[in-house]
Amino acid sequence: MKNLKKLTLLHSNDLHGDFLAEKVDDKLIGGVSRLSGYINKVRNEEKNVIYSISGDMFRGSLIDSEFQGLSTIEIMNLLAPDVVTIGNHEADYGLAHLLFIEKCASFPIINANMYIKYVGNRLFNSHYIKEIDGMRVMFIGILTEEVLANTKSEGLVGTLIDIQDAASEVGKICDAYRTTDIDLTVLLTHIGIEDDKKLAEALDPAYGVDMIIGGHSHTLLSEPCVVAGIPIVQAAVGTDQIGRFDIMVDTDKNCMDSYTWQCIPVTEENCPRDKALEKVVKEYKNYTDEKYGCVLTRFPRAYTHPARNMETELGDLMAECMRDQLGADLVLLGSGSIRMPSLGPIVTVKDFMEVFPFKGTVKCFRLTGKQLRHIVTFMLREEAFNDSDSCEWFQFSKGFFCEFDRKKHSAISLKMNGQEVGDKDIFTVIMQQFFFDNIGELLDLPQSEIEKNGRPIEVAASAPNVLEEYFKAHDSLKYDGEKRLVIRQ
């Protein structure tokens, strides 16, 4: 006869400072008050409950950025997760600040593969074993290498390079506890759903990994994606929903006997309010509303940015404003740096900061026509249309036009200011520092090739400041409606 125990495992990922409920079709959706209310309700209803977060608690709201994550940690402490893994945005405020924030957390933060290069020491505990009702549940944290984007200037921090390395690291940890009575093994990853699938394939079944709870790609699932017998799940993005496993654990065989999984909407019907947590969030909101409530500019209507792997009206407008403010032939604005799906019609400082929160500097450099054609063709590779998270897309300023044949994967026409671009033409280009630093990986163009056209220079200390000043100088702004990209299927 089997010795079975029930475990309820709740999980979130990519909360991104999404603390406030939103009204959708006259119903309130999401917010940490009701998210906490649901978690507390389940903790009261079920005997054995664990709540985990798979990275990216930070970034996305003014409440988070104003206090550089300290507000988020206070709110997360009240949410009381049992275990959290690091996401790439946890490093946005710097490595030293991240290590300080970890000390402020009342919950364990794990990561198996961030380490100090020269001595090989991990920055965090690689795993956490939760003991509950006589069961031992082991969580292992795995992160994408993108975390290095904001810390590599320090030159001290490394991470695993590929999926095989990550699988090997998981194996080492599991092997170290082979003689320990671990009843369930859970990977908390922040590498995106496609890499989660590859990781599941790469894992040796002898490691005993029971499930992967992921993040980073903001994937909304209706059912688990099962690869090599391992269920893989995510709970999209923000606080609008929460994932829920109800698991029967075989404590003799140390594995899942059976499970059900669902993605629960965080709504008034499903989730009571946590009024104590709501009070804390309200205090932060009142502070930021008062400080950042002034109007910058107005649009005729709200301009949208529905997805990062497409040309958007908000992206086009922001790229054009930056070009007008700084002066250049072309602005390539990183689509992923626009963090909200719309802006306007009234644009306050708070609205703008939540849409465009990253404060990096701005670079100006020269590209030949041949190089420009190459990076545009590389950006529009098939992978970018199918998976918005694994490829970076850019928004273009006015004057640029590309007609692209998707089937042939080639540019039919590439123009600047109405003139067809020649290979030897030279253009001045503006790009945020983060994207310029990673241009070799993101657009397949090494900086050494760019530098042959002249030395790149820094033209602004802060990309958001450039746009904020432009918005302040224009009481009203209107999107020109001019298409930059025409994709032929």
N, C-alpha and C positions, 0 to 999 in steps of 0.2 A: 504493500500500500504506500502511495506517495505521501511524503511529508510536505504539504503545500502551505504557503503563507501568502496573504494578499499584500501587495504594495501599490500605492497610488503615487505616481511620479508626475508632477506638474512641471512645465518648463516654458521659459520665454527665451527670446533672443533679440538682439538689435533693438533694444528699447529706445535708444537714442534720445534720452531726455523727454520722452513722450508722456508727460505727467498729467496733462489736462484732457478731460473728456471733450469730445466734439459732437455737435448736433448734426446728424445725418437723417434726412427724411423725418424731421421732427422727433427723432429719438437720440438720446445721448449714448455715444459709443466710446468705449475705452476710458483711459485715465487710470492713474495708479490707485485712486481711491477705490474704484470698483474692482480693479485687478486684485488689490489686497483683500477686498471684501470676499471675493471668490476663493482666494487661497485660504483665508481664515475659515470660511464656510466648509470647505473640503476637509481642513484640518480638524474641525469639530465633528464632521460626519463620519470620517474614515479613521481607522486605528493607526495605520502606518502611512504617513504622507511625507514626501520629500519634494522640495521646490528648487529647481536649478535654473541658471541663466547662462546661455552660451555666447557671451561676449557682447561688446558694444553697448554698454550701459550709457556711455557718454556721447556727446555731440548731437545736435539737431534742434535744441531749444535754447532760448535766451537764458532761461533759469540755469541751465547747465553751464553755458559758456561764461556767463557773468561771474560765477563763483568757481570756475575752472574745475568742475567736477565735485567740489566739496558739498554743494547742495545735493547733488545726485547721490553721493554716498550716505548723507543723512537720510534721504528718502529711502534708499535701498536698505539701510539698517532697519527702518520701520517695516519695510516689505518683508524682511527677514528670510532671504533665500538660505538654503542649507549649503549650497556650494555654487561658485561662479567661476567661469573661465575667462581669460583675457581675450578681448577683441582688438582689432587693429586700431580702433579709435580710442581705446584706453590710453594709448601712447601720445595722443595729440597734444597734451599739455607738457610733454617732455618726460623723459625717463625718471629723473629724480622726483618729479611731482607724482608720477605713477606709484613709485615706491613709498612716498609719503602717504598717498591716498590709501594704499593697501593697509597701512597701520591704522587708518581711521575706520576701516571696515570691521564690523562685528561678525562677519561671515568669512569662511575660507575662500581665498582666490587662488586658483591653481593654473599652472601651465607647465607642460613637460619639455618645451623646446626653445624657450628663450634662455640664453646663457651668455656669460662673459667670455669672450673669445679666447683670451690668453690663458685662462686657467680652467675653462670648461665648466665653471660652477653655474648652476641654474639660478635664475633670478627669483623664481617662485617654487613652491612645492609642486612637484609634478603631478600629484594625485591626492585624493582625499577619500578616506574610508569612513562612511557613515554607518554607525551601528544603530539598528532600530529593530525592536522586538526580536532580538536574538539573531537577526540577519546582519551580514556585512555587505554593504554596497560600495564598490570602488568606482570612483570617478577619475578619469584621466583627461587633462586639458591639452588640446592641440590647436595651434594657431597658424594662420597664413603668414607667409614671409613678408607680406605687405607692411607689417608692423615696423619693419626697419626703415620704411620711407621717411618717417619723422625722427628716427633716432640714429640713423647711420652716420650723421655728422659727428657723433661722439666717437665713432669708430671702435667701440668696445663691445657692442652687443651683436650676437649672431642668433640665427635660428635655423631650423631644418630647411633644406632646399626643396625637396620633392616628396612625393607621396611614399615612395619606398623608404626614405629616411624616417618619415613619420611612423610608418608601419613597424619599422625596426625598433624605434623608440618605445612604441606601445608594447612590443614583444618583450623588451628588456624589463619593463615595469611589471608586466603580468608574470613573467618568469620569476621575478624576485618574490612574488607572493604566491607561488604555486603551492607551497606547503601550508599557506594560510587559508582558512575556511572562508573564501570569498564567495558569496552566494550570487552576486550579480555584478557584471562589469559594464560600465557605461562610459563611452567616449563623449566628452563635451568638446565639440570642435567649432572652429570659426574659420572655415576654409571654403565654404560654399557647397551647394548640393552636388554639383558635378564632381568636385574633388572628394566629397564624402563617398560617392559611389566608387571612385577609384581606390580610395582607402579601404573600403569594405572588401573589394576584390583582392587587395594586397595583403590583408591580414591572414595570418595562419590560423586555421580553426582551433588549433591547440591553445591559442592565447585565451580563448574563452570569452571574447567580446560579445555581449548580448545585444547591444543597440548603440546607435550613433544619434546623438541629439545635437544638431548643427545650427549654424548661423552664417551670417555674412552675405548670402545671396538673397535674403528676404523672401524666401520661397513659401508660398501658401499651398499647402497640400490638403487633399481631401482624404487621403489614406497614406500610410507609410510606404516609402519606396524600399522594397526589400531586395538587397543585393548580397549574394553569397550567404543567404539565410539570415542576414542582419537587417532589422528594420531601421530605416533612416528617416528622421523627421525634422521639421522646423515649424515655427509658429509665425511665419511671415515677418512683419516688422512692427515695432511699437507696442502699444498696450490694447489694441483693438481686439485681441484674441489671446488665448493661452492654450498650450498643448497639454493633453492629459493622457497618460498611460495608466490603465488598470491592469496590473500584472499578477499572475499567480507564479510565485517563485518556488521551485523545487529545491528545498534546502539540503536534500540528500545528494542530488546530482549537481548542485551549485549552478543552476541555469534557469532561464525562463521556461515554465511549462506551457503557459498560454498568456495571451494579452489581448486587450482591445485598446485602440487609440482613437482620439477625436480632437478636433480643434474647436475649442469652446469660444463663441463670441462673448466679449466682455460688454454686456448690455445691462440695462436696468432690470430686465426680466430675470437674467441669470445671476446677477452679482449685486449683493448689497454694498452700501458705501462703508468705507473705513473713515469715520469722521475725524479720528485723531490724526491720521495721515493727511487727510484733506486740509486740516487746519495748517499743518506745516507747509504744504504746497501753496496754500493761499497766501501765506506770509511772504514767501519768495515771489509769487506772482504780483502781489501788490507793490513790492519793492521795484521789480523790473518794469511794471506798467508805469509807475510814476517817473522812473528815470528815463525810460525809452519810449514814452508815448507820443512824442511830438511827430508831426507829419513831415515827411521828406518831400514827397511829390505825389501826383495823382496820375492814374492811367484812365483812359476812357472806359475800360473794363478790366477785369482780372485777366492777366496773361498767364498762360499755362506752361508747365514743364512736366508732362505726364510720364515720361520715361527718359532715361539717360542715353539710350542708344537710338536716338532719333533727333532730327532738327526740331527745335521747339521755339515758339514765339517769344517766350521769356528769355531763353538762351540767346536768340538772335538780338533781342533788344539790349541785353546786358553786354554782349560782345561789342555792339555798336556804340554804346555809351562809353565803354572803356577806350575804344579807338578814338572817339571824339575828344576825350579828356587827355589822352596821352600822345596821340598823333602817331600813326604808323600805317603801313599799307594794309595790314591784316591783324586781327586779334583771333587767337585760338583760345577759347575759354573752355576749361575743363568741365564737361557736362556733369560729372559726378560732384563738383563743388557746389552745384545748385541743389539744395537739400529739401526743398518743399515743392509740391506739385503745382503751386500757383502763387501769384503775388498781385496785390491790388484789389480793387481800383484805388483805394486810399493806401498809401505806403507809409507806414510809420517806421521809426528807427528800429523798433522791436521786430516788426515784420521782416524788414530787410536783413537784420542780423540773423534771424532764424533761417531765412532762405539762403544766405551766403555767409556762413560763419567763419570760414577759414582765413586766417590773417596773414598768410605768407606774402613775401615780396613778389615783385613783378619784373620779368626779364624781357629785354629787347635784343633781338638778334637778326641775322640776315639768312635768307634761304634763296637758293637758286630755283628757277622754275622747275627744273628736273627734280630737285629735292621736295618741292611742294607737291608735285604730282605723285611722288613716291609715298609720302606720308598720308596723303588723302586716300590713295589706293589701298595702303596698308590698313588705315582706319576702317575702311568699308569692306574688309574681308568678311566672308560669310559667317565666321564665328561671332562677329560683333552684332550681327542681326539676330542671332539665335540666343546669345547669352550676354545680357547687358552687363553682368558683373565681372566677367573675366577679361573684357576689353574696354579700354577707355575711349570714349567718344568726345568730340569737340564741337562747340558751337562757333559759328563764323560771323565776322562782322560784314557789314554791307559792302558791296563791290566784288565779293568773291562769289563765283558760281561754278558748280560742277554738275554735269550731266553724266550719270554713272550707269553702266550696263552691268547689272548684278549677275546675269548668267555668264557673261564673258569675263567678269571681274576686271573691268577696265574703264577708264574715264573716256567717254565719247567726246566730251568738251570740258576744258578747264579754262576759266576766264577770270581776269582781274579788271574791274572797271570796264567791262565790255570787250576787252581785247584778249584774244587767245594767248595763253601763257606759253612762252618759248623756253626751251631748256636752259638758256643762258641768262634769262631775265633774273634780276635781283629784287627781292622784296624784303622790307623790314617787317618783322613779325613780333608781336607781343604775346607773352604766355606767362601764366603764374609759375613762380619758382619751383614749386613741388613738381609740376608736370615737366618743366624744363630739365630738372635734375634727373627725371626718369624717362626722358624722351627716347633713349635708346631702346628701352623695353616697351614703352607705350606706342611708339610710332616707327620703330625700326630704323632710327637715324641716330648714329652715335654723335655725341657732342664734339668729338674730334673732327668730324666732317663739317659740322656747322661752323666751327672755329676757323676753318679755312677761308670762310667768307668775311671774317673780321671778328673782333673780340666782342662777345655778348656783354651787355651792360645792364646794371640794375636801374630801372627807371621809376620805381615807386617802392616805398617801404611796406605798403599794405594794399592788397587788391581790394578789400572791402572799403578802405578809405577813399580810394579812387572813385568807386561807384557812388559812395555816399555823398561825396562832394559834388559830383555831377548831378545827382538827384536834387540836392539842395539848391543848386543854381538854376533848376528848371522846374517851375511850378507845376507843369504838366508834361507828360511824355507819351508819345504814341509809337507803337510798333509799326515799322514801315511796310510790313506785309510782303516784303520781297524774298522769294525763295532763294536759298543758298545751295540747296541740294535737290536734284531731281533724280530719283532712283528708278531706272527702267527694269522691270521684272523679267 
